Amino acid sequence: MTTTEVGPPLPETAPPPAANADRRQGRLRTFLRARWLKTIPGRIRAAVAAALAVLIVMLVVLSVAIGNARDGVKTIGHDAGPQVVATGSLFFSLSNMDAQVANVLLIGRQHDLGIGYDESLRRYEQRRAEAGQAAVQAAQLAGDDSNMQATVREVIDGLGRYERLVGEAMLLDKQSNHAAGQVPKQVVDTYNQASELMRLELLPKAYNLTLDSGATVRQSYESKRSDVNSGRLWLAITGGLLLAVLILTQLYLAATFRRLVNPALALATAVTFILVAVGIGMLSAQGSHIKKAKEDGFDSILALSRARAISHSAFADEARYLLDPSRADTYEQTYLDKSQSVLFIDPKTQPANLETYYARLPAVLSTYDPARDRGVFLGFFGEEADRVRPGVEMSALVSTLGAYRKVIDDDRRMRALATGGKPDEALKLRMGRDTGAIKDFDDYDTALMRLNEAHQGAFDRAIKDADGGLSGWTVIPVAGAVVIAVLILAGARPRLAEFR
């Protein structure tokens, strides 16, 4: 009997490179011809890949839409919106400064006339400080806008020149010790230099700052609100597509493996539905908040701030009318122009002058019903009347229009006295503290501020709601997508494991 000696096993021979290449090419042909879809594991993997791909697209869509909503709220509520308020405050403060200077010069040595010399001077100093603060704030909010920064610097430089001229006019006024209303020519000439600097340089630049900031808000509102609405639509489309993929996958698994439900995929479907529904609701709410902040708050705040500043400038024209009779016609025309910009009354077939404005204004306002009438008059108050809402805003508008009517009537009476040879009575009416133009104008200014505050409240509430609605949405989309992805993989893994 012979024995065969068994040696160690022979080492495995590696397949030749050509065989590996053939194998790789075979797999590639199989993939390109989609043969893997003919197998159950291949179909499951395809469904998972499709669901994850749509999920990623949906996440991108939601994130971009949220970013657009956040940018819109930031621009309207925290950047350009406050910038408009700051530039509007600058415009108003500059206008009121010049009005108080005219009052101080009209008073002369009769320091107890009107609100008094000391009070007029105090108001001037107060407005000067407010103008300085508003200019600094406008410069800070201008950010990288070089044109706006240059305009703010020009306003600040011009304000310094204006203050020097006013200081010189007040010193000459004090030295002359003149009677009320009888201002020496030297004082008037110096004041006119300051007033022209204010009216021709400072106020137009401050006004342009307000318009530029307002244009930024409008452009941002239109683009961002459109982007948010588009994002909401695309979220609905991608979310619906993902739900369809998940539902079809579950139906396929139920038919193939004869199980009624896949718990992980069912939960993924539920989470997807919740995320899409809540996302759409949030974006709809953001669009509504942005619209409310813009239309119910910002638009009215901008119009009313301009109306207030121009009203104070027109009120100063009354003082200038008495201060410098040689330019009375000019100041009368500028008063009409400013009044028409605040509340425009169509003269119809009558001459477009102050007499027509005096006659037509009471007729229009006496029959005006804010709950019914639209387009009855134009100007800043016409804009407000067309969008005012019932309640506090409507009540405040009615009060403001009534107070404005008294201001215009005071102006009519003052000019009638001045042209009727009663300049002292005209001055007394214009400077009246308890019953007169100053008191009635202060009442009008107070009513106008109440109306503005009502819109400021609506604006602040809308921005606060928008900020609150976006809270947490930096994390929610990513967290939701991760949960959905994990559930999809968890639902597919046990089925794939059955084929190993």
C-alpha positions as CSV (number, residue, x, y, z in Angstrom):
1,M,0.0,0.0,0.0
2,T,1.4,3.3,-1.0
3,T,0.8,6.6,0.6
4,T,0.4,10.0,-1.2
5,E,2.1,12.8,0.5
6,V,-0.1,15.8,0.8
7,G,1.7,19.2,0.6
8,P,0.5,22.6,1.5
9,P,-2.3,24.1,-0.6
10,L,-1.3,26.0,-3.6
11,P,-1.7,29.7,-3.5
12,E,-4.7,31.2,-5.3
13,T,-3.9,32.7,-8.5
14,A,-5.1,36.3,-9.0
15,P,-7.4,36.7,-12.0
16,P,-5.6,38.3,-14.9
17,P,-6.1,42.1,-15.4
18,A,-8.1,41.4,-18.5
19,A,-10.7,39.4,-16.5
20,N,-11.1,42.3,-14.0
21,A,-11.6,44.7,-16.9
22,D,-14.2,42.5,-18.4
23,R,-16.0,42.2,-15.1
24,R,-16.1,46.1,-14.6
25,Q,-17.3,46.6,-18.1
26,G,-20.0,44.0,-17.5
27,R,-21.2,45.8,-14.4
28,L,-21.2,49.1,-16.3
29,R,-23.2,47.6,-19.1
30,T,-25.6,46.2,-16.6
31,F,-26.1,49.6,-15.0
32,L,-26.4,51.5,-18.3
33,R,-29.0,49.0,-19.5
34,A,-30.8,49.3,-16.2
35,R,-30.8,45.5,-15.7
36,W,-30.5,46.2,-12.0
37,L,-34.1,47.5,-12.1
38,K,-35.2,44.0,-13.0
39,T,-34.4,42.9,-9.5
40,I,-36.3,43.6,-6.3
41,P,-33.2,45.0,-4.5
42,G,-32.4,47.2,-7.4
43,R,-35.9,48.7,-7.5
44,I,-35.7,49.3,-3.7
45,R,-32.4,51.0,-4.0
46,A,-33.7,53.1,-6.9
47,A,-36.7,54.2,-4.9
48,V,-34.5,55.1,-1.9
49,A,-32.1,57.1,-4.2
50,A,-35.0,58.9,-5.8
51,A,-36.6,59.8,-2.4
52,L,-33.2,61.1,-1.1
53,A,-32.6,63.1,-4.2
54,V,-36.0,64.8,-4.1
55,L,-35.5,65.4,-0.3
56,I,-32.3,67.2,-1.0
57,V,-34.0,69.4,-3.6
58,M,-36.9,70.1,-1.2
59,L,-34.4,71.1,1.5
60,V,-32.7,73.5,-0.8
61,V,-36.0,75.1,-1.9
62,L,-37.2,75.5,1.6
63,S,-33.8,76.9,2.8
64,V,-33.7,79.5,0.0
65,A,-37.3,80.5,0.6
66,I,-36.6,81.0,4.3
67,G,-33.5,83.0,3.4
68,N,-35.6,85.3,1.1
69,A,-38.2,85.8,3.9
70,R,-35.5,86.6,6.4
71,D,-33.8,89.1,4.0
72,G,-37.1,90.8,3.3
73,V,-37.9,91.2,7.0
74,K,-34.4,92.4,7.7
75,T,-34.5,95.1,5.0
76,I,-38.0,96.4,5.8
77,G,-37.9,96.0,9.5
78,H,-34.3,96.5,10.6
79,D,-32.3,98.2,7.8
80,A,-34.0,100.4,5.2
81,G,-37.2,100.8,7.1
82,P,-35.5,102.4,10.2
83,Q,-33.4,104.3,7.8
84,V,-36.5,105.9,6.3
85,V,-37.6,106.9,9.8
86,A,-34.2,108.4,10.6
87,T,-34.1,110.4,7.4
88,G,-37.7,111.4,7.9
89,S,-36.8,112.7,11.3
90,L,-33.9,114.6,9.8
91,F,-36.2,116.2,7.2
92,F,-38.7,117.2,9.9
93,S,-36.1,118.5,12.4
94,L,-34.5,120.7,9.7
95,S,-37.9,122.1,8.7
96,N,-38.9,122.9,12.2
97,M,-35.6,124.5,13.1
98,D,-36.1,127.1,10.4
99,A,-39.7,127.7,11.6
100,Q,-38.5,128.4,15.1
101,V,-35.9,130.8,13.9
102,A,-38.5,132.8,12.0
103,N,-40.7,132.9,15.2
104,V,-37.7,134.1,17.3
105,L,-37.0,136.9,14.9
106,L,-40.7,137.9,14.6
107,I,-41.0,138.2,18.4
108,G,-38.3,140.9,18.7
109,R,-38.1,142.4,22.1
110,Q,-41.7,141.4,23.0
111,H,-40.5,138.1,24.5
112,D,-43.9,137.0,25.8
113,L,-45.5,137.0,22.4
114,G,-46.8,133.7,21.1
115,I,-45.1,130.7,22.9
116,G,-42.5,133.2,24.0
117,Y,-38.9,133.9,23.1
118,D,-37.4,131.3,25.5
119,E,-39.8,128.5,24.3
120,S,-39.1,129.2,20.6
121,L,-35.4,129.2,21.3
122,R,-35.7,126.0,23.3
123,R,-37.6,124.3,20.4
124,Y,-34.9,125.4,18.0
125,E,-32.2,123.9,20.1
126,Q,-34.2,120.7,20.6
127,R,-34.7,120.3,16.8
128,R,-31.1,121.1,16.2
129,A,-30.0,118.3,18.5
130,E,-32.6,115.9,16.9
131,A,-31.3,116.8,13.4
132,G,-27.7,116.0,14.5
133,Q,-28.8,112.7,16.0
134,A,-30.9,111.8,12.9
135,A,-28.0,112.6,10.6
136,V,-25.6,110.4,12.6
137,Q,-28.2,107.6,12.6
138,A,-28.7,108.0,8.9
139,A,-25.0,107.8,8.3
140,Q,-24.7,104.6,10.4
141,L,-27.6,103.0,8.6
142,A,-26.3,104.0,5.2
143,G,-23.8,101.1,5.5
144,D,-21.7,100.7,2.3
145,D,-23.9,103.1,0.2
146,S,-21.3,105.7,-0.7
147,N,-23.8,108.0,-2.4
148,M,-26.0,108.1,0.7
149,Q,-23.0,108.6,3.0
150,A,-21.8,111.5,0.8
151,T,-25.3,113.1,1.0
152,V,-25.4,112.8,4.8
153,R,-22.0,114.4,5.1
154,E,-23.1,117.2,2.8
155,V,-26.2,117.8,5.0
156,I,-24.1,117.8,8.2
157,D,-21.6,120.3,6.6
158,G,-24.5,122.5,5.4
159,L,-26.1,122.3,8.8
160,G,-23.0,123.8,10.3
161,R,-23.1,126.7,7.8
162,Y,-26.8,127.2,8.5
163,E,-26.2,127.4,12.3
164,R,-23.5,130.1,11.8
165,L,-25.8,132.2,9.7
166,V,-28.7,131.8,12.2
167,G,-26.4,132.7,15.1
168,E,-25.4,135.9,13.2
169,A,-29.1,136.7,12.5
170,M,-30.1,136.2,16.1
171,L,-27.2,138.3,17.4
172,L,-28.2,141.2,15.0
173,D,-31.8,140.7,16.0
174,K,-30.9,141.0,19.7
175,Q,-28.8,144.1,19.2
176,S,-31.5,145.9,17.2
177,N,-34.0,145.4,20.0
178,H,-36.9,145.9,17.5
179,A,-40.6,145.8,18.1
180,A,-42.5,142.6,17.2
181,G,-43.0,142.1,13.5
182,Q,-40.7,145.1,12.6
183,V,-37.5,143.2,11.8
184,P,-34.6,145.3,10.5
185,K,-33.5,144.7,6.9
186,Q,-30.0,143.6,8.0
187,V,-31.5,140.8,10.2
188,V,-33.9,139.8,7.4
189,D,-31.1,139.6,4.8
190,T,-29.0,137.5,7.0
191,Y,-31.9,135.2,7.9
192,N,-32.8,134.9,4.2
193,Q,-29.3,133.5,3.5
194,A,-29.8,130.9,6.2
195,S,-33.3,130.1,5.0
196,E,-32.3,129.8,1.4
197,L,-29.5,127.4,2.4
198,M,-32.1,125.4,4.3
199,R,-34.8,125.4,1.6
200,L,-32.6,125.0,-1.5
201,E,-29.9,122.7,-0.2
202,L,-30.5,121.0,3.1
203,L,-34.2,120.1,2.8
204,P,-33.9,118.7,-0.7
205,K,-31.0,116.5,0.2
206,A,-32.8,115.3,3.3
207,Y,-35.9,114.7,1.2
208,N,-33.9,112.7,-1.3
209,L,-32.4,110.5,1.5
210,T,-35.9,109.6,2.5
211,L,-37.0,108.9,-1.1
212,D,-33.9,106.7,-1.7
213,S,-34.5,104.7,1.5
214,G,-38.2,104.3,0.6
215,A,-37.2,103.1,-2.9
216,T,-34.9,100.5,-1.4
217,V,-37.8,99.2,0.8
218,R,-40.2,99.0,-2.1
219,Q,-37.7,97.2,-4.3
220,S,-36.8,94.7,-1.5
221,Y,-40.5,94.2,-0.8
222,E,-41.5,93.4,-4.4
223,S,-38.5,91.1,-5.0
224,K,-38.5,89.3,-1.7
225,R,-42.2,88.8,-1.4
226,S,-42.3,87.4,-5.0
227,D,-39.4,85.1,-4.0
228,V,-41.2,83.9,-0.9
229,N,-44.4,83.2,-2.9
230,S,-42.3,81.3,-5.5
231,G,-40.5,79.4,-2.8
232,R,-43.9,78.4,-1.3
233,L,-45.0,77.1,-4.7
234,W,-41.8,75.1,-5.3
235,L,-42.0,73.7,-1.8
236,A,-45.4,72.4,-2.5
237,I,-44.2,70.9,-5.8
238,T,-41.1,69.2,-4.4
239,G,-42.9,68.2,-1.2
240,G,-45.7,66.6,-3.2
241,L,-43.2,64.8,-5.4
242,L,-41.4,63.4,-2.3
243,L,-44.7,62.3,-0.8
244,A,-45.6,60.5,-4.1
245,V,-42.3,58.7,-4.2
246,L,-42.7,57.6,-0.5
247,I,-46.3,56.4,-1.0
248,L,-45.4,54.5,-4.2
249,T,-42.4,52.9,-2.5
250,Q,-44.6,51.7,0.3
251,L,-47.2,50.3,-2.1
252,Y,-44.5,48.4,-4.0
253,L,-43.1,47.0,-0.7
254,A,-46.5,46.0,0.5
255,A,-47.3,44.2,-2.7
256,T,-43.8,42.5,-3.0
257,F,-43.4,41.5,0.6
258,R,-47.1,41.1,1.5
259,R,-46.9,43.4,4.5
260,L,-49.6,46.1,4.9
261,V,-47.3,48.8,6.1
262,N,-43.7,49.7,6.5
263,P,-43.6,51.6,9.8
264,A,-40.4,53.6,9.1
265,L,-41.5,54.7,5.6
266,A,-45.0,55.5,7.0
267,L,-43.4,57.7,9.6
268,A,-41.2,59.3,7.0
269,T,-44.3,60.1,4.9
270,A,-46.0,61.7,8.0
271,V,-42.9,63.8,8.9
272,T,-42.6,64.9,5.3
273,F,-46.2,66.0,5.1
274,I,-45.9,67.9,8.4
275,L,-42.7,69.6,7.3
276,V,-44.1,70.7,4.0
277,A,-47.5,71.8,5.4
278,V,-45.8,73.8,8.3
279,G,-43.3,75.2,5.8
280,I,-46.0,76.4,3.4
281,G,-47.9,77.9,6.3
282,M,-44.8,79.7,7.6
283,L,-44.0,81.1,4.2
284,S,-47.6,82.2,3.7
285,A,-47.5,83.9,7.1
286,Q,-44.2,85.6,6.3
287,G,-45.6,86.9,3.0
288,S,-48.6,88.3,4.9
289,H,-46.4,89.9,7.6
290,I,-44.2,91.5,5.0
291,K,-47.2,92.8,3.2
292,K,-48.8,94.2,6.3
293,A,-45.5,95.9,7.5
294,K,-45.1,97.5,4.0
295,E,-48.7,98.5,3.1
296,D,-50.3,99.1,6.5
297,G,-47.2,100.4,8.3
298,F,-44.3,101.6,6.2
299,D,-46.1,103.3,3.3
300,S,-48.2,105.4,5.7
301,I,-45.3,106.2,8.0
302,L,-43.3,107.4,5.0
303,A,-46.2,109.5,3.6
304,L,-47.1,111.0,7.0
305,S,-43.5,111.8,8.0
306,R,-43.2,113.8,4.7
307,A,-46.5,115.4,5.3
308,R,-45.4,116.5,8.8
309,A,-42.1,117.9,7.6
310,I,-43.7,119.8,4.7
311,S,-46.5,121.1,7.0
312,H,-43.9,122.6,9.4
313,S,-42.0,124.1,6.4
314,A,-45.3,125.7,5.2
315,F,-46.0,127.0,8.7
316,A,-42.6,128.6,8.7
317,D,-43.6,130.3,5.4
318,E,-46.4,132.1,7.3
319,A,-43.8,133.6,9.6
320,R,-41.6,134.5,6.6
321,Y,-44.6,136.1,5.0
322,L,-44.8,138.5,7.9
323,L,-41.1,138.7,8.4
324,D,-40.2,139.9,4.9
325,P,-43.1,141.7,3.2
326,S,-41.0,142.2,0.1
327,R,-41.1,138.5,-0.6
328,A,-44.8,138.0,0.4
329,D,-45.9,136.8,-3.0
330,T,-43.1,134.2,-3.1
331,Y,-43.9,132.8,0.4
332,E,-47.6,132.8,-0.5
333,Q,-47.0,130.6,-3.6
334,T,-44.7,128.3,-1.7
335,Y,-47.3,127.9,1.0
336,L,-49.9,126.9,-1.6
337,D,-47.5,124.4,-3.2
338,K,-46.7,122.8,0.1
339,S,-50.3,122.7,1.1
340,Q,-51.3,121.0,-2.2
341,S,-48.6,118.4,-1.7
342,V,-50.0,117.6,1.8
343,L,-53.6,117.6,0.7
344,F,-54.3,118.3,-3.0
345,I,-57.7,119.8,-3.9
346,D,-58.6,120.0,-7.6
347,P,-59.4,123.6,-8.3
348,K,-61.8,122.5,-11.1
349,T,-62.5,125.5,-13.3
350,Q,-61.3,128.1,-10.7
351,P,-57.9,129.7,-10.6
352,A,-55.2,127.6,-8.9
353,N,-54.4,130.0,-6.1
354,L,-54.8,130.2,-2.3
355,E,-58.3,131.8,-2.5
356,T,-59.5,128.7,-4.4
357,Y,-57.8,126.4,-2.0
358,Y,-59.4,128.2,1.0
359,A,-62.9,127.9,-0.6
360,R,-62.6,124.3,-1.9
361,L,-61.0,122.6,1.1
362,P,-64.0,123.0,3.5
363,A,-66.4,121.9,0.8
364,V,-64.5,118.7,0.2
365,L,-63.7,117.8,3.8
366,S,-67.2,118.6,5.1
367,T,-68.7,115.8,2.9
368,Y,-65.8,113.4,3.2
369,D,-66.6,109.9,4.7
370,P,-63.4,107.9,5.2
371,A,-65.4,104.6,5.3
372,R,-67.0,105.3,1.9
373,D,-64.9,107.8,-0.1
374,R,-61.8,107.0,-2.1
375,G,-59.9,109.3,-4.4
376,V,-61.7,112.4,-3.2
377,F,-58.4,114.3,-2.8
378,L,-54.8,113.6,-3.4
379,G,-51.5,114.4,-1.8
380,F,-50.0,112.6,1.2
381,F,-53.4,112.6,3.0
382,G,-55.0,111.3,-0.2
383,E,-52.6,108.4,-0.1
384,E,-53.5,107.8,3.6
385,A,-57.2,108.1,3.0
386,D,-57.1,105.4,0.2
387,R,-55.5,102.8,2.5
388,V,-56.8,103.7,6.0
389,R,-58.4,100.9,8.0
390,P,-61.5,101.2,10.2
391,G,-60.9,101.7,13.9
392,V,-58.0,103.7,15.4
393,E,-56.5,104.7,12.1
394,M,-59.7,106.0,10.6
395,S,-60.6,107.9,13.7
396,A,-57.1,109.5,13.8
397,L,-57.3,110.4,10.1
398,V,-60.7,112.2,10.7
399,S,-59.1,114.2,13.6
400,T,-56.1,115.1,11.6
401,L,-58.1,116.4,8.7
402,G,-60.3,118.4,11.0
403,A,-57.2,120.0,12.6
404,Y,-55.6,120.6,9.2
405,R,-58.8,122.5,8.1
406,K,-58.4,124.8,11.1
407,V,-54.7,125.4,10.2
408,I,-55.7,126.5,6.7
409,D,-58.5,128.7,8.0
410,D,-56.0,130.4,10.4
411,D,-53.8,131.1,7.4
412,R,-56.7,132.6,5.4
413,R,-57.6,134.9,8.3
414,M,-54.0,135.9,8.9
415,R,-53.4,136.9,5.3
416,A,-56.7,138.8,5.2
417,L,-55.6,140.8,8.2
418,A,-52.1,141.5,6.8
419,T,-53.4,142.6,3.4
420,G,-56.3,144.5,5.0
421,G,-53.9,147.0,6.8
422,K,-53.9,145.2,10.1
423,P,-50.4,143.7,10.4
424,D,-50.5,143.8,14.3
425,E,-53.6,141.7,14.4
426,A,-52.2,139.4,11.8
427,L,-49.1,138.9,13.9
428,K,-51.2,138.3,17.0
429,L,-53.2,135.7,15.2
430,R,-50.1,134.0,13.8
431,M,-48.3,133.9,17.2
432,G,-51.3,133.2,19.4
433,R,-50.5,130.8,22.1
434,D,-53.9,130.0,23.7
435,T,-56.1,130.8,20.7
436,G,-54.3,131.3,17.5
437,A,-52.2,129.7,14.7
438,I,-49.5,128.2,16.9
439,K,-52.0,126.5,19.2
440,D,-54.1,125.2,16.2
441,F,-50.9,124.0,14.4
442,D,-49.7,122.2,17.6
443,D,-53.1,120.5,17.8
444,Y,-52.8,119.5,14.1
445,D,-49.2,118.2,14.7
446,T,-50.4,116.2,17.7
447,A,-53.3,114.6,15.7
448,L,-50.9,113.8,12.9
449,M,-48.5,112.1,15.3
450,R,-51.3,110.0,16.7
451,L,-52.1,108.8,13.2
452,N,-48.5,108.1,12.5
453,E,-48.2,106.2,15.8
454,A,-51.1,104.0,14.8
455,H,-49.3,102.9,11.7
456,Q,-46.0,102.6,13.6
457,G,-47.7,100.2,15.9
458,A,-49.0,98.1,13.0
459,F,-45.5,98.1,11.5
460,D,-43.8,97.1,14.7
461,R,-46.3,94.3,15.3
462,A,-45.9,92.9,11.8
463,I,-42.1,92.9,12.0
464,K,-42.3,91.3,15.5
465,D,-44.6,88.6,14.2
466,A,-42.3,88.0,11.2
467,D,-39.2,87.7,13.4
468,G,-41.1,85.3,15.7
469,G,-42.4,83.3,12.8
470,L,-38.8,82.7,11.5
471,S,-37.5,81.7,14.9
472,G,-36.1,78.2,14.8
473,W,-36.3,77.9,11.0
474,T,-32.5,77.8,10.7
475,V,-32.5,74.3,12.2
476,I,-35.9,72.9,11.5
477,P,-35.4,72.2,7.7
478,V,-32.1,70.4,8.2
479,A,-33.3,68.5,11.2
480,G,-36.5,67.5,9.4
481,A,-34.6,66.4,6.4
482,V,-32.2,64.3,8.5
483,V,-35.1,62.6,10.3
484,I,-36.8,61.8,7.0
485,A,-33.6,60.4,5.4
486,V,-32.9,58.2,8.4
487,L,-36.4,56.8,8.3
488,I,-36.2,56.1,4.6
489,L,-33.0,54.2,5.0
490,A,-34.4,52.4,8.1
491,G,-37.5,51.4,6.1
492,A,-35.5,50.0,3.2
493,R,-32.7,48.3,5.1
494,P,-34.6,45.2,6.5
495,R,-36.1,44.5,3.0
496,L,-32.6,44.6,1.4
497,A,-31.2,42.4,4.1
498,E,-33.6,39.6,3.1
499,F,-31.6,39.2,-0.2
500,R,-28.2,38.8,1.4
